[in-house]
Amino acid sequence: MNDSTYFMHERPEVLALVDRPVVTALDIGCGAAHFAAAVKRRTGATVWGIEPSPGAADAARSRIDRVFEGTYEQVERELPVHAFDAVFLNDVLEHMVDPWGALRKVRGLLQADGRIYASIPNVLFAESLLAILRSRDWRYTEAGILDVTHLRFFSRTSILRLFDDAGYRVERIVPLNSIHSWKWNLLNWVSQGYLTDFLPMQYGVIACSKA
């Protein structure tokens, strides 16, 4: 995957989900911290990041307050408990062997009223499914829904189940980067909304601990 583009997204559509004050934040899989830096600029928060790519982690250190180099599993013991009022997981959970277990552990990092903000690819994305139907082949790609580094795949329904199983209450789940085409909108209208879950490329999630 091309680091020069993959690690540089500010993700304004995810930043727009943050509708409450943030004082301390953790961005898991922060890349070069362009998004984390945007969080810092908007909220004034102290922002930490976790990033496994050495080059991206080095770049992130110039943008946010502290960066741990490694996967979440490798650095989790260094993280303070109940320290963050926001934890961000932008296109990260699908790369994990055990996203359920990771989410359960992240609960211990949140303050009592803390929130998780996540972006998760939608395996039902219509354009990806059409490509599979046309080729009759499940072909991994360098980026996108079938990114070769994805280990897990989620739909809207399974995202809700993922968070519920991990002990969270989902406050909002919203479509991100949806198809905006009059043809698809017409088909969705004709099908009485059946295609609604096939239009978003990703879903944005805001969740808090049930406990």
ABEGO torsion letter per residue (X at the ends): XBAAAAAABAGAAAAAABABBBABBBBBGAEAGAAAAAAAAAAGBBBBBBBABAAAAAAAAAABABBBBEBAAAAAAABBBGABABBBBBGAAAABABAAAAAAAAAAABBAABBBBBBBBBAABAAAAAAAAAAGBBBBBABEAABAABABBBBAAAAAAAAAAAGBBBABBBBBGBBBBAAAAAAAAAAGGAAAAAABABBBBBBBBAX
